[in-house]
Amino acid sequence: LAVPGVMGLVSVTAPLWTDRDHERVVASAFGLGLCFWCAFLVGSHTQAMESYNSAWGTKAMAAGESNVQLHSYQPRLRGSYQVGFIRKVHWGIGFALVVWTVYAAWAITAFRADAISKEDEVFAHAFGHEMRYKEAAAYGKYLVTINIKVVNLVWSTISEKMSMIENHRNRQDLKNSQIKKAFLVKSVVYFYPFVYIAFVERLVEGRNNVDPDLIVDALRQNLAVFVLTHLATVVVTVLVAAGGTAWREYNLDKIVKKRDESRDEGQGRRISLTVGTALPSLTYLQEQAVRPTDADDTDDYMELVISMGFVTMFSVVFPVMAFLVMVSNLIELRVRAFRRCHVLRRPRPHCQDGIGAWLTIMKALTYMSCVNGVALLIFTLKPLSELPREQKFGMFVLGEHMMIALAFMFSMSMRSRDVADEIAEEINNFIGSDITSADITVVTATAGKKLCLTPGFEGIDPGTPISKEGSERAL
């Protein structure tokens, strides 16, 4: 996000050197340009993935690991009604949370609109505390983010446990299933409230005459609150986990010190309570034993992919969001690295061919960004939002088809593999086929040449057994 972040920060300065109309043009060009940046990111990541697969040999290793069955897998239940019912219930819970998100977005925005219309009146909520509607409307923008975080926590907890009883054969099948279900639900949970504010609110609540600039301002406020709240949530979550780990290590250290009270005083060591540093009285294995099990990287990837989706989908109306997300991700990167190294237990290594289902999701985000970016440009931003509805729909269909086609052609123009990797694989395949061709043609080595390793063995055919004395002389 370095390049989009810097460009987003530069675009914010547009009011200093241009007028309002040209400022919208700059923001729109920046937002739509991010669609091509997303396509470039997917293409460059595919190249890097193929290079690492060739250099590390992960394709063959991943193929071997795919044959390792999970302990929970039961062949007799494969394709059974029991497993089918569990998977349908899993999708049903996800659908229920999506419906709740749609309802919550409608209820929150409807309440804010009503509160703004009578901002000077007094509002008494269920707890008996009174406040003005103007204050209640200000709190309403935080409810969108709170609802996202709560639904996200509920779905993450339920989906993980449901996936474990769906009788998946190997670890990669289980992980891909979790990723697809998580993204399909979380993409609605995260993105829909902002899509509702941008497009649906006016149609549902009959507010077609509202000033588009007010909608853009509301959208920007909610996006800024979400980014900052998301970063605060990540930091607080890691700090709580770090505190729990430090407390468990401290208690174990006291137990170890009591057990070793008879140890020589000169060998005693002082307790360090610094979070993230090894307690001198504990061994490495003792520290690992009291730490919580390392979670899968699915949640970490999900947060980063969702952040990328916000940047590519909504930078048309809020260019500085690219910079905010870049700063947020830099901080989040260090916080999550601290958690993985000093808070959680050391992870068990697994082999995987690339990033799996995440690459497909990143491609989907590219085309989602094309559609949403064009929709924001036509239906939300001036001056196109003031055109007749029929004309706007025609422009939208034409514009999003053109953007999708251009993004597709741009992504197809990028090589999926680097030229050096292709040449290396061609050489490997040629040598491998030459080695395994089973050619048993008689080869005679000439004495005194490099082809003859030891004099006296020039006339021996390949595969001919030799005596023990001869083999020792050859060596």
Order of alpha helices (4+ residues) and beta strands (2+ residues): alpha-alpha-alpha-alpha-alpha-beta-beta-alpha-alpha-alpha-alpha-alpha-alpha-alpha-alpha-alpha-alpha-alpha
